Structure formats: structure tokens, C-alpha cells
Amino acid sequence: MEVLAIIGGAIAGLDFAGMLAGYVFGKSIDVVLAKLAKLKKDTWQKQLVHALFLSLNEVHMGSFENSLELHQKSLLIYEKAHRLEHPDTATAYNNIGTCYRAMGNHEKALELHQKALAIREKVHGKEHPDTAQSYNNLGVMHNNMGNHEKALEMHQKALAIREKVLGLEHPDTAMTYGHLGLLYYSLKQYDKALDWNLRAYKAWTHVLGEKHPLTQIAFRNTRSVFAANGRKAKDFAGWLEEQLLQG
């Protein structure tokens, strides 16, 4: 979704919307690149979309190293087209950090997400969805690295923004609920972990429905924490129904 967000900005004013929709819904990357090649004017937007479409394909193929290289090219395009403290540059840092995270290079990922946050706080302020995204990503990184207290601080900052700006039943807010559930589970605070996982499940159910994969993940996480909390697995269905009835 982060990559798609950048493409949305890059294609503003250009006739790439059909290409993006076609790729997302399963058309070959070759079709997209062929259409790009027909455009005579070589703008920074064209160069950027070319790199980002290739990056989407590399992620789809599981090649994060190649995706990283393409995101780095995108960063160079952004830095040439914009000033260094620009929202697009921050998004490029964010996406490079996400690639490093997927590759297991936590220190480098942390560095890139911190760069993204610094720009976003300066450009957008501390109550913007993009700033919340950076807090969220830093929370994930700190949790992965065992820095649980710092992770909690970052996720709480992300949550405060998302609940205020996006609402209680937005996908990004639901994602933060899930991250807090995971964090408290890591801390063996199972009561809090159960509460946050349940919130995530309720939010995902409202937004996406019971059958959606993300809702099902939240359901399984809630069930696992319920059992870890010393309760009997056979009691879970009745307990969950009761919680849902309470709203």
C-alpha cells in the first residue's frame, strides 16, 4: 500500500491511472512498461513510475534486494525533483526502510524510518497519517529488535494520531491495535494483549467483514492469546460472542 501511495502522487496529471488499475488487477508488468515506453516526454514522473512499477513486480516475486535497488533509484529521482525535506522523499525513505526490514537488516531499516519520521514531523506536523505511519514502522522495528518500551512509545503515538484523525474503525487504526496486541504478547502481558487483539478483530470485522484474511488473522491471534491467558480453548467461542454483543 505504501508503494501504491507513492505511485498515486507520481501519476498526478498524467494518464497512468488505467495502467495502475490494470497492474493491480493482474495484468502483466510488460504491458505497463510497454505503455510507459510509448510516452515521448521523459519526465521525472515517468522515470519514477517506471521504477515503482518494477519495484511492485519485484516485491510480488519475492525479490526484496531488487526492489530495494529500485526504491533507491526512486529516491534519487525524488531528491533531484524536490528538496530533501519533501513528503515524497520521506516516502522513499520509508519504502527503503521497509525493504531492509523484509531483508532482516533491522539497524538499517531503523535508520531509514527515522529519516522518514524527521521529514514528516517537519513537513506535516505530529498529527498527520504519514507521521503516524512512521511511528508505526518504528514501533515494529523496535519490537523486532527487543526494544519493547520504545516500541510501546512509538505505537502509542501512532495510535493517538490514527484514532483522532482516521477514527476508531479505520484499517490503519486496526493495524495499530494488532501491533499493540503483538507487543503486549511479547511482554507476556496477556490481559492487555487479549484486549488489543480483540479490538483489532472488531475493527477488521467492521471494515472488511468476517471472511477477509486480515480479519481471520486477527481472529486467530485473539484465540491464541485467549489460550495463553490460561483459559480453555473450548470456551473461546462463547467468550468471543459475548464480547461482540457488548460492542
N, C-alpha and C positions, 0 to 999 in steps of 0.2 A: 504494500500500500504506500510505503514511503516513496518508492521509485515512481509509482503511478502519479503521486502528488507532484513530483518534480516535472514529469512529462506534461502534466496539465498546465503548469506555469510556462514551460518552454514552448508549447504549441499555441499560446495565446496569439491570435491574429493570423495564424497560419492554418491551412486546410489539412490538418493531420488528425482531426477527430475521428474520421472514418477508419484511418489506419490503426489508431489506438484501439478502437472498438473491435475491429477485425482481429487484431492480435490477441486481445484479451479473450475473445470468444473462440480462439482456436486456429486462426489462420496461420499459415507458415510465416516465419520470420523473413523468409526470402521474398515474400510478397510485399511486406512492409519496406524492406530495403530497396526493392526494385522501384517502388513508388517514390521513395526518397531520392533515388538517383535521377529521376526524371525532372526534379526541380532544378531549374537553371541557376537560380540565385543561391550562392553559397553563404548563408548567414550563420551566425553563431548558434541560432536556434536550430537550424538544420543539422549542424555538426553535433549539437547536444542531443537532439532526439535520436540521431543515428547511434550515438554511443549508448544512450539509455535503453533503446530497444535491444541492442546487442547484449547489454547487461541483463535485461529481463530474461533473455533466452538462456544466458549462461547460468543464471540462478535456477531457471526451470530445469536445466540439465545437471544441476548439482555442482557446477564448476565455480566455486566461490573465488578461486585465485584469478580466473579470467574476468569475473565480474568486478573484482577489486581493481584490476588494471583499467577497466573501462570507466569505473567511477572516478578513478584518479584522473583520467583524461577529461571527464566531465568537470572535475574541479578546476583544472587548468583553463577550460573554456569559460567557466564562471568567473574566475579571477581575472581573466582578460577582458571579459564583457562588463563586469561590475567592479565596484570597490570590494576590498577584502571583507568589510563588515556589512554584508548583504544577506538577506534571507536565503537566497539560492545557494550562496557559498556555505552557509550554515547547514543547509540540507545535504549538500555534497559531503561535508564532514561527517554528518550523521550517517549517511549511507555507507561511507568508507568504514566508519566505526562498526556498523552492523556486519559488514563483510569480515572484518577482523574478528569480531565476536564469533561468527559462524565458523571461522577457521581455528578458534581456540586461542587466539592471541589477545588475552584479556587486557594486558597492560597497554597495548597499542590502541585497542578499542576504547578503553577508558580515556586515553589522551584525546582521541578524536571526538568522543561525545562531550568532553569538557570544552573543547574548542567550539563545538556547535552551540552548547549552552551559553557560553560567554557572548557570542554574537547575538543569539536570540534574546537574551536578557536585555542587551543594549538596544537592539532594534525594535523588539516587540514589547518589552517590559516583562514583568514577572507574573502576569495573569493572562497569558496567551496560550492557545492549544499547542503551538510549536514548542514553546518553553516547557510546557508540561511533558511533551514527548521526550525532550532531552532529560528532564528529571527522571522520567520513567526508565529510559535506557540506562542512565547512570545507576538507578536503583537495581536494575537487573545485573549490571556488571559487578557492582559491589557485593550483591548477594552471591553471584557466581564465584567471587574471589574470597568469600568468607567474611567480608566486612559488613556484618549484619546490622549493626547500629547505623552505619552510614547509609546502607540500603533502605532502612526504615525511614530515615530522614528524607531521602530522595522520593520514595514512593508516597509519603505523606504530603510532600509539596505538590507532586503531580496530581494526587487525589483532590487536594483543596482547589486547584485550578479547574480540573475537569468537572467536579461536581458543581462549581459555581458557574462556569462558562458553558459547559456542554450539557449539564443535567445529570440526574442520577441513573438514567436508563439509556445512556449513550454507549456505543461499543468501546470507545476508549476508556470510559469510566469503568465499564465491566472488566476490561483488561486489567486495570489497576487493582480492582477488587481481587482478581485472581492472583496477581503478583504478591499482594499482601498476604493472601492465604498461603502461598508457597513460602513466603518469608517466615511467617509465624510457625509454619510446619517445620522449617529448618531450625528454628529456635526451640522446637518442642513445646511451644505454647499452643496446645491442641484446641483449647476452647476458642481462642481468637482465630486460629486457623480455620476452624469449622465455621465460625461466623462469617469470615470474609469469603470463603469458598461458597457458602450458601448465598451470600449477596451476589456473587458473580453468576451463580446458576440462575437466580431470579432475574437478574438483568439480561443475561443472554436469552433466557426463555422469552422475555417480553419483546426483545429487539428482533430475534432471529427465529424464534419458535423452538419447540422441544426437540425436533429431529435434526437440527443443524449440528455439524461436527463440533463447533466451539461450545455449544450448549451441552453436548454429550461429554466433552472433556471436563467441563465444569461439574457435571453430574458425577462423573467417575471420581474426580478429585474430592468432592464433598463426601461421597460414600467412603473413600479411603480414609479421610480424616476422621469421619464418624467412627470407623473401626479402630483407628489409632487412639481414639479418645477413650478406649476401654468399653465401648458399647457393643452389643451383639449385632452382627450383620443382619440377622433376620428382623431386627427392629427398625432398620433404616427406612424402609418404605413407608411405614406408619408415621415415623417421626417427620419425614420429608413432607408427607401430605399435610400433616398438622402445621408445619412451618409455612407452607404455601397458602393455606387457608387463612393464616394470620396476616398475610400480605407482606 
